[in-house]
Amino acid sequence: MTQDQPIIVDARGLNCPLPVLRLRKRLKGLAAGAAVELLATDRAALRDVPAFCASHGHVVEHIGQETDGLLRFRLKKSTSAA
């Protein structure tokens, strides 16, 4: 894996709050500044993921919605969050 390739967190088919919980668990083992891409299908993630990131200092770089309902969140882990 190169530095530009994000770690993929697959939360497709999971409902609130599980996509955020899966993301939080994966972020705990990563170095500050790590790139992560969360895949989700629960539309509540459009609200929940940015709120979680804002409260923990992570940076949401991109939110994409595909025609099949897949949501893609690309973010960087905070330099100060655990």
C-alpha positions as CSV (number, residue, x, y, z in Angstrom):
1,M,0.0,0.0,0.0
2,T,1.3,3.4,-0.9
3,Q,0.9,6.5,1.3
4,D,-1.8,7.9,-1.1
5,Q,-4.0,4.8,-0.9
6,P,-6.5,5.1,1.9
7,I,-7.3,2.3,4.4
8,I,-10.8,1.0,3.4
9,V,-13.5,0.6,6.1
10,D,-16.4,-1.3,4.7
11,A,-19.7,-0.5,6.6
12,R,-22.0,-1.3,3.7
13,G,-25.3,-2.7,4.9
14,L,-24.8,-1.5,8.5
15,N,-27.2,0.9,10.1
16,C,-26.6,3.8,12.5
17,P,-24.5,3.9,14.6
18,L,-22.5,0.9,13.3
19,P,-20.7,2.8,10.4
20,V,-19.3,5.4,12.9
21,L,-18.4,2.7,15.4
22,R,-16.5,0.7,12.8
23,L,-14.7,3.8,11.6
24,R,-13.8,4.8,15.2
25,K,-12.4,1.3,15.9
26,R,-10.3,1.3,12.8
27,L,-8.9,4.8,13.4
28,K,-7.6,3.8,16.8
29,G,-4.9,1.6,15.3
30,L,-3.7,4.1,12.7
31,A,-1.0,6.8,12.8
32,A,-1.9,10.5,12.8
33,G,-2.5,11.7,9.2
34,A,-3.6,8.3,7.9
35,A,-6.0,8.4,5.0
36,V,-9.2,6.4,5.4
37,E,-12.1,5.8,3.1
38,L,-15.4,4.7,4.7
39,L,-17.9,2.9,2.5
40,A,-21.5,3.1,3.8
41,T,-25.1,2.6,2.6
42,D,-26.9,4.1,5.6
43,R,-27.9,7.7,4.7
44,A,-27.7,8.7,8.3
45,A,-23.9,8.4,7.8
46,L,-24.2,11.7,5.8
47,R,-24.9,13.4,9.1
48,D,-23.1,11.1,11.6
49,V,-19.7,10.7,10.0
50,P,-19.0,14.5,9.6
51,A,-20.3,15.1,13.2
52,F,-18.0,12.3,14.5
53,C,-15.0,13.6,12.6
54,A,-15.6,17.2,13.7
55,S,-15.9,16.2,17.4
56,H,-12.6,14.2,17.2
57,G,-10.6,16.5,15.0
58,H,-10.5,14.3,11.9
59,V,-10.7,16.0,8.5
60,V,-13.4,15.0,6.0
61,E,-11.8,15.6,2.6
62,H,-14.6,14.3,0.4
63,I,-18.1,12.9,0.6
64,G,-19.3,11.1,-2.5
65,Q,-22.7,9.5,-3.4
66,E,-22.9,7.0,-6.1
67,T,-26.0,6.1,-8.2
68,D,-26.3,2.7,-6.5
69,G,-26.7,4.4,-3.0
70,L,-23.1,3.9,-1.9
71,L,-21.6,6.7,0.2
72,R,-17.8,7.2,0.2
73,F,-16.2,9.3,2.9
74,R,-12.5,10.1,2.6
75,L,-10.9,11.5,5.7
76,K,-7.5,12.0,7.4
77,K,-7.0,11.0,11.0
78,S,-6.4,13.8,13.4
79,T,-2.9,14.5,14.5
80,S,-4.0,14.8,18.1
81,A,-6.9,12.2,18.4
82,A,-6.4,8.7,19.7
